[in-house]
Amino acid sequence: MARKDAKRVVITMRSTEGTGSTYTTTKNRQNQRERLELLKYDPKLRRRAIFRETR
């Protein structure tokens, strides 16, 4: 059985539009030290919005 790599962590991404929509994903902290920002679909707005990593 494979061992879970401790370098990958689960992060929560929240919409910058203030709708409260969230996504969860994983990232490798060794390669990406800054906060992640992605353009994802916001179901409450029914369009794409910027989602930023929260801590």
C-alpha positions as CSV (number, residue, x, y, z in Angstrom):
1,M,0.0,0.0,0.0
2,A,1.3,3.4,-0.9
3,R,2.2,5.9,1.8
4,K,0.4,9.3,1.8
5,D,2.9,12.0,0.8
6,A,3.1,14.7,3.6
7,K,4.3,17.3,1.1
8,R,0.8,17.5,-0.5
9,V,-1.8,19.3,1.6
10,V,-5.5,19.8,1.2
11,I,-6.4,23.5,0.7
12,T,-9.8,25.4,0.5
13,M,-10.4,27.9,-2.3
14,R,-13.0,30.6,-1.7
15,S,-14.6,32.9,-4.3
16,T,-13.4,36.5,-4.4
17,E,-16.9,37.6,-5.4
18,G,-18.3,37.2,-1.9
19,T,-20.8,34.4,-2.7
20,G,-19.3,32.0,-0.2
21,S,-18.7,29.3,-2.8
22,T,-15.7,27.0,-2.1
23,Y,-13.6,24.4,-3.8
24,T,-11.2,22.0,-2.2
25,T,-8.0,20.7,-3.9
26,T,-4.5,19.7,-3.0
27,K,-1.2,21.4,-3.7
28,N,2.5,20.6,-3.3
29,R,3.9,23.1,-0.8
30,Q,7.5,22.3,-1.8
31,N,6.9,23.6,-5.4
32,Q,4.2,26.3,-4.8
33,R,4.8,28.4,-1.7
34,E,2.6,31.3,-2.6
35,R,-1.2,31.3,-2.4
36,L,-3.0,29.7,-5.3
37,E,-5.4,31.7,-7.5
38,L,-7.5,29.9,-10.2
39,L,-10.4,30.9,-12.4
40,K,-13.2,28.5,-11.6
41,Y,-16.9,28.3,-12.1
42,D,-19.0,29.9,-9.4
43,P,-22.5,28.2,-9.3
44,K,-24.2,31.1,-7.5
45,L,-23.1,33.6,-10.1
46,R,-23.4,31.1,-12.9
47,R,-20.1,32.4,-14.4
48,R,-16.4,32.0,-13.9
49,A,-14.7,33.9,-11.0
50,I,-11.3,34.0,-9.3
51,F,-11.0,31.6,-6.4
52,R,-8.2,32.3,-3.9
53,E,-6.6,29.9,-1.4
54,T,-7.7,30.5,2.2
55,R,-5.8,29.4,5.3
